[in-house]
């Protein structure tokens, strides 16, 4: 059951521009610089690599094909601007942005003469950064028409027990079935990932294998580490979490950024299942998401946790349009009115998933998403409707007999 009270939700969803992939060259960014860029840009930024050693930058930019390269000017100016010239020549599709504490007219002029598209003074100014990356986003839309509108969806809850793994698996399966396009789940619960159980899979590889072979990673190698829901089919696949203790320790923000960027290029939808703690890796995943589904259940601790998460998202500079609050395991009770919850959260509830424990646990036990095991169940239809709202693709209408059964079912206890 989805909430119809918000008019803009009922409109056909317009695709949101995907994140701008950025490679940083010359040095790594500080946390303060990262936060400034993240909050300044209206379009999400995804830093896919930080390359302190300039000599490897040419090869990496050519391989990663980011939308922008942020060159941190330091040391010998001649060497820096020669690098900019090579980047512009060998990767013309990448917008080169130079940045330096030395913002004299001569330095800025040399940057533009070398081929840089924009210049950012240090320390970063949110106003300047916003203007620069807005131009890059607009140029990308005009130049490419956004033909490949791949989307990243993160399903997150700061409190355990809200059903994020179940919702992620069933949402991904619903999107793959509805859109008939490629969807990939990334299990970022690196210490206790359970996505294989919910999908009925036995992965031979995990994100650990990606990290272990990161230096030679390309599209083909990454694709080989995915486990497909149906053998031979590309419609729904999984990049599993490590299944051995301690193998999560080597996974870094750079790894996650690059994995998401590469999967975005290979798939139409990438659905992320991050862990509950707001670690650097979790924030990186949330940064990359076009849609951030915030899950909560109908209890005081979960509502308070969701409220804290919304406050944190505000401080991180997230656009409110990206955040969709989803109420999971809903059963109507007098103590909790939807309007009261929305008042506490200071936002509308985007979707409600019913509390159908028998159907949910049955699908988990057999390792098969509801859209395949029980496509006519209430939960399956609700997931298909949620997938429809996120993808903008109209879900098949229920038959008259289905609607009659649903009305009769409402009078029965779960």
Secondary structure as UniProt FT lines:
FT   HELIX           7..10
FT   STRAND          20..25
FT   HELIX           31..40
FT   STRAND          45..51
FT   HELIX           54..56
FT   HELIX           57..64
FT   STRAND          68..72
FT   HELIX           77..90
FT   TURN            92..93
FT   STRAND          95..100
FT   HELIX           105..113
FT   TURN            114..115
FT   STRAND          118..121
FT   HELIX           126..144
FT   TURN            145..146
FT   STRAND          151..156
FT   TURN            160..161
FT   HELIX           164..179
FT   STRAND          183..188
FT   TURN            190..191
FT   HELIX           195..199
FT   HELIX           207..212
FT   HELIX           214..216
FT   HELIX           219..224
FT   STRAND          227..228
FT   TURN            231..232
FT   STRAND          236..239
FT   TURN            245..250
FT   HELIX           253..266
FT   STRAND          269..274
FT   HELIX           280..288
FT   STRAND          291..296
FT   HELIX           300..315
FT   TURN            316..317
FT   HELIX           320..322
FT   STRAND          323..330
FT   TURN            334..335
FT   HELIX           338..345
FT   STRAND          349..354
FT   HELIX           357..366
FT   HELIX           370..373
FT   TURN            375..376
FT   HELIX           378..391
FT   HELIX           400..409
FT   TURN            410..411
//
